[in-house]
Amino acid sequence: MVSVTDEKKVVSSPPTGFQVVFREFLKDKLAFFSLIAIVLVTIYVFFMAYFVIDNDALMRVSLRDKYAEPGEKFLLGADQGGRDILGQLIIGAKNSMEIAIWITIITGIFGIVVGLICGYFGGWIDNIIMRIIDFFITIPSLMLIIVFVTIIPKYSQWDLILIMSLFLWPGIARLVRSKALSESRRDYVNASKTLGTNDFIIIFREIMPNLSSILIVELTLNFAGNVGIETGLSYLGFGLPPSTPSLGTLVSYARDPLVLQQYWWCWVPASVFILFMMLAINYVGQAFRRAADAKQRLG
């Protein structure tokens, strides 16, 4: 008599998205430390800007401290108006990051919704919206942002956010549309349609979660790009008003040859901070991208 023993099959469930991301950051030490640094710097900047530093006192002119060198009174020196560079750096970083965060949120929500609708429904809806997106992509958006900022008298930070958001959403909309087009042809979508599930439930509860990895990557890199755009506009004089500190306005001090050569502390700290933030966000974004690719391979 031959005895047959039943072998137990251990079926391991695929790792969750968080587990894949966490594993990727553990493998990439540079991305891991970059993420920690971004979080700590962001918390410090917003805490100091909202609870410690008085913006009105910071921007008060003191000619006796004109171009004061770094020392005990001013840790990073002072500008031509005798205003603390460190305080302006913190407030400027808060303003630039705040603008970039809100632009990323607004363009992300609008672009994702438009892209999902185009990719899912297709047909005439997709054709009309895609022609609008093509129009926005072909026009020189940076020049139009400058024009709008120029013609609006006494614009505020929120005006700048809305103007920039108006021209920066088509990129993510096209990306989401291309992914939603392939996702909407999968079997689980066809099964939901057969069962009579509402289209918007299919879009936002079934398709969108499957695009979450690529969306996180895109929004992370868009945040870095939005910081760069706002900084560039402020450097050119078309960003925040001159009375409002910004990373771009601090870097713009270097346009003066005298400041560039002799008063380096007016522009070097902001330049180093921008370089640090762009590199750190880029490393974090690349880690998210590898995690998204790994999650896609694992299913």
PyMOL commands that set and color helices and strands:
alter all, ss='L'
color gray80, all
select helices_A, chain A and resi 17-27+29-51+55-58+63-65+85-121+123-138+141-151+157-168+170-183+187-194+199-210+212-236+247-255+257-262+264-266+268-298
alter helices_A, ss='H'
color red, helices_A
deselect
rebuild
show_as cartoon
